[in-house]
Amino acid sequence: MLGYPKFGFSPEEIAPFVEDLLSIARLVEPPNLDVIIADPSDNLFLGIAVKGSCQVVVSGDHHLLSLKQFRSIQVVTASEFMYATRI
């Protein structure tokens, strides 16, 4: 996703970020879910969140955001997340 043109990152800029992320990430095999009919590819993110025991999904995708919550997982925008986690 960081490779999307709208973000403007080159592969050389993305590589160190991915390396850092992989050093702390937990890889999971998500279950197949059929929740979002309008854009089935979004179901992958819900499956990852479920399998990873996540509490929050941070997204700008309107299909995900329209759920507001899936099971016990909140779905919020980046600004909502930042506001909620301010100290």
Contacts in CASP RR format, 6 or more apart in sequence:
PFRMAT RR
TARGET T0000
AUTHOR 0000-0000-0000
METHOD contacts of the structure
MODEL  1
MLGYPKFGFSPEEIAPFVEDLLSIARLVEPPNLDVIIADPSDNLFLGIAV
KGSCQVVVSGDHHLLSLKQFRSIQVVTASEFMYATRI
1 7 0 8 1.000
2 9 0 8 1.000
2 14 0 8 1.000
2 17 0 8 1.000
2 18 0 8 1.000
3 9 0 8 1.000
3 11 0 8 1.000
3 14 0 8 1.000
26 52 0 8 1.000
28 48 0 8 1.000
28 51 0 8 1.000
28 52 0 8 1.000
29 51 0 8 1.000
30 44 0 8 1.000
30 47 0 8 1.000
30 48 0 8 1.000
30 50 0 8 1.000
30 51 0 8 1.000
31 47 0 8 1.000
31 50 0 8 1.000
31 51 0 8 1.000
32 43 0 8 1.000
33 43 0 8 1.000
33 46 0 8 1.000
33 47 0 8 1.000
33 50 0 8 1.000
34 40 0 8 1.000
34 43 0 8 1.000
35 43 0 8 1.000
35 46 0 8 1.000
35 67 0 8 1.000
35 70 0 8 1.000
36 42 0 8 1.000
36 43 0 8 1.000
36 46 0 8 1.000
36 63 0 8 1.000
36 64 0 8 1.000
36 67 0 8 1.000
38 63 0 8 1.000
39 61 0 8 1.000
39 63 0 8 1.000
42 61 0 8 1.000
42 63 0 8 1.000
42 64 0 8 1.000
45 57 0 8 1.000
45 59 0 8 1.000
45 61 0 8 1.000
45 64 0 8 1.000
46 57 0 8 1.000
46 64 0 8 1.000
46 70 0 8 1.000
46 73 0 8 1.000
48 54 0 8 1.000
49 57 0 8 1.000
49 70 0 8 1.000
49 73 0 8 1.000
50 70 0 8 1.000
50 71 0 8 1.000
50 73 0 8 1.000
54 73 0 8 1.000
55 72 0 8 1.000
55 73 0 8 1.000
55 74 0 8 1.000
56 73 0 8 1.000
56 74 0 8 1.000
56 75 0 8 1.000
56 76 0 8 1.000
56 81 0 8 1.000
57 64 0 8 1.000
57 70 0 8 1.000
57 73 0 8 1.000
57 74 0 8 1.000
57 75 0 8 1.000
57 76 0 8 1.000
58 76 0 8 1.000
58 77 0 8 1.000
58 78 0 8 1.000
58 81 0 8 1.000
59 65 0 8 1.000
59 75 0 8 1.000
59 76 0 8 1.000
59 77 0 8 1.000
60 77 0 8 1.000
60 78 0 8 1.000
64 75 0 8 1.000
65 75 0 8 1.000
65 76 0 8 1.000
65 77 0 8 1.000
67 75 0 8 1.000
68 74 0 8 1.000
68 75 0 8 1.000
69 75 0 8 1.000
76 84 0 8 1.000
END
